[in-house]
């Protein structure tokens, strides 16, 4: 079952069960996906499963940033809403890599690309994105790649 089919099926189930938070989060996902489809269509491309995973990761990151702001400003009701959306969106992402697995993947990518200096950082990150979209936080991975190539 593709992610798009899963979104549709889960939306129907959540509506039947009366899960308002899940319904709202899935509708946010489908709206963002439609926007991405329209953008891709204009470029003559299609949206792949990896593109959808990247979109979901971006949505989670955005909500985590909002969550921090709401918690700092003592807005528990908004923070709770963001937490609910993060849980629903994260449920569609594959299991995230831990630090050790990410370090091993980076070491392998550096060896495969033949990277030797900071100039090769883009190649390494590109190789990681091709293999591990949705499984890795690329902000952390980029910092780790930079550290590995500079040290």
C-alpha atoms as an extended CHARMM CRD file, in Angstrom:
* protein
*
       151  EXT
         1         1  UNK       CA              0.0000000000        0.0000000000        0.0000000000  PROA      1               0.0000000000
         2         2  UNK       CA              1.4360000000        3.3720000000       -0.9960000000  PROA      2               0.0000000000
         3         3  UNK       CA              1.5970000000        6.2470000000        1.4470000000  PROA      3               0.0000000000
         4         4  UNK       CA             -1.1420000000        8.1000000000       -0.4380000000  PROA      4               0.0000000000
         5         5  UNK       CA             -3.4910000000        5.1100000000       -0.1050000000  PROA      5               0.0000000000
         6         6  UNK       CA             -2.5700000000        4.8060000000        3.5700000000  PROA      6               0.0000000000
         7         7  UNK       CA             -3.4260000000        8.4790000000        4.1630000000  PROA      7               0.0000000000
         8         8  UNK       CA             -6.8390000000        8.0130000000        2.5450000000  PROA      8               0.0000000000
         9         9  UNK       CA             -7.6200000000        4.8070000000        4.4490000000  PROA      9               0.0000000000
        10        10  UNK       CA             -6.4240000000        6.2350000000        7.7730000000  PROA      10              0.0000000000
        11        11  UNK       CA             -8.4360000000        9.4200000000        7.2330000000  PROA      11              0.0000000000
        12        12  UNK       CA            -11.6190000000        7.3910000000        6.7370000000  PROA      12              0.0000000000
        13        13  UNK       CA            -10.8890000000        5.2800000000        9.8130000000  PROA      13              0.0000000000
        14        14  UNK       CA            -10.1050000000        8.3300000000       11.9550000000  PROA      14              0.0000000000
        15        15  UNK       CA            -13.2950000000       10.0670000000       10.8290000000  PROA      15              0.0000000000
        16        16  UNK       CA            -15.3770000000        7.0030000000       11.6890000000  PROA      16              0.0000000000
        17        17  UNK       CA            -13.6820000000        6.7290000000       15.0920000000  PROA      17              0.0000000000
        18        18  UNK       CA            -14.0940000000       10.4440000000       15.7920000000  PROA      18              0.0000000000
        19        19  UNK       CA            -10.3660000000       11.0660000000       16.2850000000  PROA      19              0.0000000000
        20        20  UNK       CA            -10.2910000000       14.8160000000       15.6500000000  PROA      20              0.0000000000
        21        21  UNK       CA             -6.5490000000       15.2800000000       16.1210000000  PROA      21              0.0000000000
        22        22  UNK       CA             -5.7130000000       12.4940000000       13.7000000000  PROA      22              0.0000000000
        23        23  UNK       CA             -8.2460000000       13.7340000000       11.1300000000  PROA      23              0.0000000000
        24        24  UNK       CA             -6.8060000000       17.2550000000       11.2980000000  PROA      24              0.0000000000
        25        25  UNK       CA             -3.2110000000       16.0290000000       10.9840000000  PROA      25              0.0000000000
        26        26  UNK       CA             -3.9540000000       13.7610000000        8.0220000000  PROA      26              0.0000000000
        27        27  UNK       CA             -5.8010000000       16.5990000000        6.3040000000  PROA      27              0.0000000000
        28        28  UNK       CA             -2.7120000000       18.7860000000        6.8180000000  PROA      28              0.0000000000
        29        29  UNK       CA             -0.5790000000       16.0680000000        5.2550000000  PROA      29              0.0000000000
        30        30  UNK       CA             -2.8690000000       15.6620000000        2.2340000000  PROA      30              0.0000000000
        31        31  UNK       CA             -3.0530000000       19.4390000000        1.7310000000  PROA      31              0.0000000000
        32        32  UNK       CA              0.7490000000       19.7310000000        1.7890000000  PROA      32              0.0000000000
        33        33  UNK       CA              0.9640000000       16.7760000000       -0.5870000000  PROA      33              0.0000000000
        34        34  UNK       CA             -1.4670000000       18.4110000000       -3.0240000000  PROA      34              0.0000000000
        35        35  UNK       CA              0.6510000000       21.5700000000       -2.9510000000  PROA      35              0.0000000000
        36        36  UNK       CA              3.7410000000       19.4800000000       -3.7010000000  PROA      36              0.0000000000
        37        37  UNK       CA              1.8880000000       17.6900000000       -6.5370000000  PROA      37              0.0000000000
        38        38  UNK       CA              0.9130000000       21.0060000000       -8.1200000000  PROA      38              0.0000000000
        39        39  UNK       CA              4.4670000000       22.2980000000       -7.8540000000  PROA      39              0.0000000000
        40        40  UNK       CA              5.8780000000       19.0830000000       -9.3380000000  PROA      40              0.0000000000
        41        41  UNK       CA              3.3370000000       19.0870000000      -12.1640000000  PROA      41              0.0000000000
        42        42  UNK       CA              4.4780000000       22.5860000000      -13.1280000000  PROA      42              0.0000000000
        43        43  UNK       CA              8.0340000000       21.2650000000      -13.3820000000  PROA      43              0.0000000000
        44        44  UNK       CA              6.9020000000       18.2090000000      -15.3620000000  PROA      44              0.0000000000
        45        45  UNK       CA              7.7660000000       15.7910000000      -12.5540000000  PROA      45              0.0000000000
        46        46  UNK       CA              5.8930000000       13.4300000000      -10.2710000000  PROA      46              0.0000000000
        47        47  UNK       CA              6.1010000000       13.1460000000       -6.4820000000  PROA      47              0.0000000000
        48        48  UNK       CA              7.8110000000        9.9200000000       -5.3780000000  PROA      48              0.0000000000
        49        49  UNK       CA              7.5050000000        8.0680000000       -2.0770000000  PROA      49              0.0000000000
        50        50  UNK       CA             10.9010000000        9.5340000000       -1.0570000000  PROA      50              0.0000000000
        51        51  UNK       CA              9.5780000000       13.0350000000       -1.7730000000  PROA      51              0.0000000000
        52        52  UNK       CA              6.5760000000       12.2920000000        0.4480000000  PROA      52              0.0000000000
        53        53  UNK       CA              8.8670000000       11.0740000000        3.2550000000  PROA      53              0.0000000000
        54        54  UNK       CA             10.9690000000       14.2290000000        2.9360000000  PROA      54              0.0000000000
        55        55  UNK       CA              7.7810000000       16.3200000000        3.1100000000  PROA      55              0.0000000000
        56        56  UNK       CA              6.6740000000       14.4870000000        6.2520000000  PROA      56              0.0000000000
        57        57  UNK       CA             10.0710000000       15.0340000000        7.8730000000  PROA      57              0.0000000000
        58        58  UNK       CA              9.8530000000       18.7340000000        7.0700000000  PROA      58              0.0000000000
        59        59  UNK       CA              6.3730000000       18.8930000000        8.5970000000  PROA      59              0.0000000000
        60        60  UNK       CA              7.5660000000       17.1950000000       11.8010000000  PROA      60              0.0000000000
        61        61  UNK       CA             10.5530000000       19.5300000000       12.0980000000  PROA      61              0.0000000000
        62        62  UNK       CA              8.3150000000       22.5690000000       11.6280000000  PROA      62              0.0000000000
        63        63  UNK       CA              5.9580000000       21.3710000000       14.3380000000  PROA      63              0.0000000000
        64        64  UNK       CA              8.8170000000       20.6430000000       16.7270000000  PROA      64              0.0000000000
        65        65  UNK       CA             10.0150000000       24.2240000000       16.3200000000  PROA      65              0.0000000000
        66        66  UNK       CA              6.4940000000       25.5120000000       16.9780000000  PROA      66              0.0000000000
        67        67  UNK       CA              6.1960000000       23.2120000000       19.9940000000  PROA      67              0.0000000000
        68        68  UNK       CA              9.3370000000       24.7100000000       21.5450000000  PROA      68              0.0000000000
        69        69  UNK       CA              8.0100000000       28.2290000000       21.0180000000  PROA      69              0.0000000000
        70        70  UNK       CA              4.6300000000       27.3750000000       22.5540000000  PROA      70              0.0000000000
        71        71  UNK       CA              6.2610000000       25.7380000000       25.5660000000  PROA      71              0.0000000000
        72        72  UNK       CA              8.5530000000       28.7430000000       26.1060000000  PROA      72              0.0000000000
        73        73  UNK       CA              5.5940000000       31.1140000000       25.9640000000  PROA      73              0.0000000000
        74        74  UNK       CA              3.4390000000       29.0240000000       28.3050000000  PROA      74              0.0000000000
        75        75  UNK       CA              0.7780000000       27.9990000000       25.7690000000  PROA      75              0.0000000000
        76        76  UNK       CA              0.0260000000       24.3940000000       26.8090000000  PROA      76              0.0000000000
        77        77  UNK       CA             -3.1200000000       24.0520000000       24.6560000000  PROA      77              0.0000000000
        78        78  UNK       CA             -1.2050000000       24.9300000000       21.4720000000  PROA      78              0.0000000000
        79        79  UNK       CA              1.7540000000       22.7810000000       22.5400000000  PROA      79              0.0000000000
        80        80  UNK       CA             -0.5770000000       19.8060000000       23.0340000000  PROA      80              0.0000000000
        81        81  UNK       CA             -2.0120000000       20.2970000000       19.5350000000  PROA      81              0.0000000000
        82        82  UNK       CA              1.4910000000       20.3430000000       18.0180000000  PROA      82              0.0000000000
        83        83  UNK       CA              2.4560000000       17.1830000000       19.9640000000  PROA      83              0.0000000000
        84        84  UNK       CA             -0.6090000000       15.4020000000       18.5950000000  PROA      84              0.0000000000
        85        85  UNK       CA              0.2340000000       16.3960000000       15.0330000000  PROA      85              0.0000000000
        86        86  UNK       CA              3.8640000000       15.3240000000       15.4800000000  PROA      86              0.0000000000
        87        87  UNK       CA              2.7340000000       11.8840000000       16.6950000000  PROA      87              0.0000000000
        88        88  UNK       CA              0.3920000000       11.3630000000       13.7520000000  PROA      88              0.0000000000
        89        89  UNK       CA              2.8500000000       12.5800000000       11.1080000000  PROA      89              0.0000000000
        90        90  UNK       CA              5.7280000000       10.6080000000       12.6580000000  PROA      90              0.0000000000
        91        91  UNK       CA              3.6670000000        7.4260000000       12.5060000000  PROA      91              0.0000000000
        92        92  UNK       CA              4.0540000000        7.4980000000        8.6990000000  PROA      92              0.0000000000
        93        93  UNK       CA              7.8340000000        7.8430000000        8.8040000000  PROA      93              0.0000000000
        94        94  UNK       CA             10.1650000000        4.8600000000        8.9850000000  PROA      94              0.0000000000
        95        95  UNK       CA             12.0200000000        4.2590000000       12.2390000000  PROA      95              0.0000000000
        96        96  UNK       CA             14.6660000000        6.9410000000       12.7570000000  PROA      96              0.0000000000
        97        97  UNK       CA             18.3230000000        5.9120000000       12.8600000000  PROA      97              0.0000000000
        98        98  UNK       CA             20.1520000000        6.1380000000       16.1450000000  PROA      98              0.0000000000
        99        99  UNK       CA             23.4900000000        7.9650000000       16.4760000000  PROA      99              0.0000000000
       100       100  UNK       CA             25.6220000000        4.8320000000       15.9970000000  PROA      100             0.0000000000
       101       101  UNK       CA             23.7760000000        3.7250000000       12.8470000000  PROA      101             0.0000000000
       102       102  UNK       CA             23.9720000000        7.2450000000       11.4430000000  PROA      102             0.0000000000
       103       103  UNK       CA             27.7310000000        7.4030000000       12.0880000000  PROA      103             0.0000000000
       104       104  UNK       CA             28.1920000000        4.0490000000       10.3540000000  PROA      104             0.0000000000
       105       105  UNK       CA             26.0830000000        5.1730000000        7.3690000000  PROA      105             0.0000000000
       106       106  UNK       CA             28.1550000000        8.3570000000        7.0800000000  PROA      106             0.0000000000
       107       107  UNK       CA             31.4100000000        6.3970000000        7.2140000000  PROA      107             0.0000000000
       108       108  UNK       CA             30.1150000000        4.0920000000        4.4570000000  PROA      108             0.0000000000
       109       109  UNK       CA             28.9200000000        7.0060000000        2.3060000000  PROA      109             0.0000000000
       110       110  UNK       CA             32.2940000000        8.7450000000        2.6190000000  PROA      110             0.0000000000
       111       111  UNK       CA             34.0550000000        5.5500000000        1.5100000000  PROA      111             0.0000000000
       112       112  UNK       CA             31.6260000000        4.9580000000       -1.4020000000  PROA      112             0.0000000000
       113       113  UNK       CA             31.8860000000        8.5100000000       -2.7390000000  PROA      113             0.0000000000
       114       114  UNK       CA             35.6420000000        8.7240000000       -2.2150000000  PROA      114             0.0000000000
       115       115  UNK       CA             35.2100000000       11.9840000000       -0.3200000000  PROA      115             0.0000000000
       116       116  UNK       CA             38.4490000000       13.4440000000        0.9620000000  PROA      116             0.0000000000
       117       117  UNK       CA             37.7250000000       17.0690000000        1.8500000000  PROA      117             0.0000000000
       118       118  UNK       CA             34.9860000000       19.5660000000        2.6200000000  PROA      118             0.0000000000
       119       119  UNK       CA             34.5170000000       20.0820000000       -1.1290000000  PROA      119             0.0000000000
       120       120  UNK       CA             33.0080000000       16.5860000000       -1.2770000000  PROA      120             0.0000000000
       121       121  UNK       CA             30.4280000000       17.2020000000        1.4630000000  PROA      121             0.0000000000
       122       122  UNK       CA             27.5970000000       17.6500000000       -1.0630000000  PROA      122             0.0000000000
       123       123  UNK       CA             28.3340000000       14.2560000000       -2.6390000000  PROA      123             0.0000000000
       124       124  UNK       CA             28.2480000000       12.5160000000        0.7280000000  PROA      124             0.0000000000
       125       125  UNK       CA             25.0180000000       14.1810000000        1.8910000000  PROA      125             0.0000000000
       126       126  UNK       CA             23.4520000000       13.4620000000       -1.5200000000  PROA      126             0.0000000000
       127       127  UNK       CA             24.3620000000        9.7870000000       -1.2000000000  PROA      127             0.0000000000
       128       128  UNK       CA             22.8710000000        9.6810000000        2.3060000000  PROA      128             0.0000000000
       129       129  UNK       CA             19.6500000000       11.3340000000        1.1250000000  PROA      129             0.0000000000
       130       130  UNK       CA             19.3440000000        8.8200000000       -1.7090000000  PROA      130             0.0000000000
       131       131  UNK       CA             19.5840000000        5.8680000000        0.6820000000  PROA      131             0.0000000000
       132       132  UNK       CA             18.1180000000        7.0950000000        3.9610000000  PROA      132             0.0000000000
       133       133  UNK       CA             15.3410000000        9.5920000000        3.2180000000  PROA      133             0.0000000000
       134       134  UNK       CA             12.8920000000        9.5890000000        6.1070000000  PROA      134             0.0000000000
       135       135  UNK       CA             15.2130000000        7.6310000000        8.3820000000  PROA      135             0.0000000000
       136       136  UNK       CA             17.7850000000       10.2820000000        9.2150000000  PROA      136             0.0000000000
       137       137  UNK       CA             17.8000000000       13.8650000000       10.4660000000  PROA      137             0.0000000000
       138       138  UNK       CA             19.8730000000       15.4890000000        7.7280000000  PROA      138             0.0000000000
       139       139  UNK       CA             20.6830000000       18.5750000000        9.8060000000  PROA      139             0.0000000000
       140       140  UNK       CA             22.4910000000       16.3370000000       12.3010000000  PROA      140             0.0000000000
       141       141  UNK       CA             23.9160000000       14.2080000000        9.4890000000  PROA      141             0.0000000000
       142       142  UNK       CA             25.3520000000       17.2490000000        7.7010000000  PROA      142             0.0000000000
       143       143  UNK       CA             27.0930000000       18.3580000000       10.8870000000  PROA      143             0.0000000000
       144       144  UNK       CA             28.4980000000       14.8590000000       11.3730000000  PROA      144             0.0000000000
       145       145  UNK       CA             29.6770000000       14.6860000000        7.7300000000  PROA      145             0.0000000000
       146       146  UNK       CA             31.3420000000       18.0740000000        8.1300000000  PROA      146             0.0000000000
       147       147  UNK       CA             33.1040000000       16.8980000000       11.2860000000  PROA      147             0.0000000000
       148       148  UNK       CA             34.2220000000       13.6650000000        9.6280000000  PROA      148             0.0000000000
       149       149  UNK       CA             35.5920000000       15.4100000000        6.5310000000  PROA      149             0.0000000000
       150       150  UNK       CA             37.3270000000       18.2320000000        8.3980000000  PROA      150             0.0000000000
       151       151  UNK       CA             38.8680000000       16.0040000000       11.0650000000  PROA      151             0.0000000000
